[in-house]
Amino acid sequence: MQPSVSIAAASTSNKTVPGPTGLGVNRVSDRAWAEVEWNHMRRVGLLFALGLVFLRVTGLHELVASKLGMNTYILYLFGPPSILFCFLSGGLQRTFRQKQALLWMGFLFLFYVSILFSYWRGNSFQIVLTYTRTEFIILPVVVGLVLTWKDFWRMSLTIAWAGVATILVGSAMAEQLSDGRSELGFGTMANSNDFAALVVFVLPFVALLVFTKRNFLIRMLALAVSLLGIYRILSTGSRGALLALIVTLGFVFLRASIRQKIGLMLAGLVAGSLLVAVLPDTVVSRLASLFKSEEEEILTGGSAFMSRQSRTHLFKRSLELTVKNPIFGVGPGQFAEVENQDMQEESGKKGSWHVTHNAYTQVSSEAGIPAAGFFIWAIGSTLLLMNRTHRTALRRGYSLFQERVAITSYCCMSSLVGFGSVCMFLSLAYLFYFPLLTALALAMHNAAEHEWRMEDQKCGA
């Protein structure tokens, strides 16, 4: 088996390494890249990483567990081998030499420190440990094992097909609640709002199949699944997800050409009318309440008004607890209990006993403002990196590779914008979605820059 090697270690070698075309690679940095590219441990690890990401996005391991009534530990077939091969092939070193990954490390460090000041240290420790080994680890696994553009393209398509599977399985397994809303029948994202957030996350990757695949049947399938995905978002009655969908479409609209904007408006009107026509009246009424004033909602009453009041109250309370515990927070996972205790001390009334329903104040109230700063900084820096890659692609001459970089970076940005928006209404900070998006941004940027450098060298030769 080929020994593991990092790029830094390989750069000390003076020998010529055959590249994928069989030609000698003369530059030291390119020799280093070639040695890592053809490292057998990295290439085998990539296969496990693809399986791991597919399972995590789809939640199929949770579906199997729910149907069999037992944990089958399918993730263990992919997770540990991915981590092991990442480590042996130098993937950890490659990952944590980069700014965005270091920002996530800063958050993780403060996340652990916050345990010392937690209301319930034992429980917080379990939450942080679980986050590290099942959620955060997706970052070094993807960045460390996805090296070339071919690797990245396979990972992007894996997430795209995982999105197709998520929407189809979610539609088949959807359960309707008494108020007409639908939710997923199993797993971590079973709640209506959480499932809607998951679809917001995967929808831009499904669109990737529409815009890049040459096979007409695949494009039509992806388009149909995309429309089904929008319907699934609306059928949950999640107003936060609807707002995120609007923000995402607005992001796409503002960056589109005039011709594309006209097409988007016409398609939006037709699709919107059809989707609303098939939704239950109670769901339509709930979604419409997003555009009503508080006075109008008071007149109509109902669960939508109570939900808005509850979310507003929890947001204010999370800010209050952030101010009272600004450095290290109340402890990971301890907001509900501490909020109840604080409310009883202040007014003698019981607290809400709910999570913050805001990922950003979830971090600030439970881990402190410094941790929230690293968390938000990492997300913002990820978006900027995606945008930089996209703009670089647009400035280069047309090719199939240039087109794919431009479209893929655009889809990644759309996913981050949408999911980042819906997280303003949901406590999803301690899941893998944001680290995965950062990993994709880094892998895409590194692979694209290498390909463009090689193209420029050929042109200058």
Secondary structure, 3 states (H helix, E strand, C coil): CCCCCCHHHHCCCCCCEECCCCCEECCHHHHHHHHHHCCHHHHHHHHHHHHHHHHHHHCHHHHHHHHHCCCCCHHHHCHHHHHHHHHHCCHHHHHCCCHHHHHHHHHHHHHHHHHHHCCCHHHHHHHHHHHHHHHHCHHHHHHHHCCCHHHHHHHHHHHHHHHHHHHHHHHHHEEECCCCCEEECCCCCCCHHHHHHHHHHHHHHHHHHHHHCCCHHHHHHHHHHHHHHHHHHHHCCCHHHHHHHHHHHHHHHHCCCHHHHHHHHHHHHHHHHHHHHHCCHHHHHHHHHHHCCHHHHHHHCHHHHHHHHHHHHHHHHHHHHHHHCCCCCCCCCCHHHHHHHHHHHHHCCCCCCCCCCCHHHHHHHHHCHHHHHHHHHHHHHHHHHHHHHHHHHHHCCCCHHHHHHHHHHHHHHHHHHHHHHHCCCCCCCCCCHHHHHHHHHHHHHHHHHHHHHHHHHHHHC
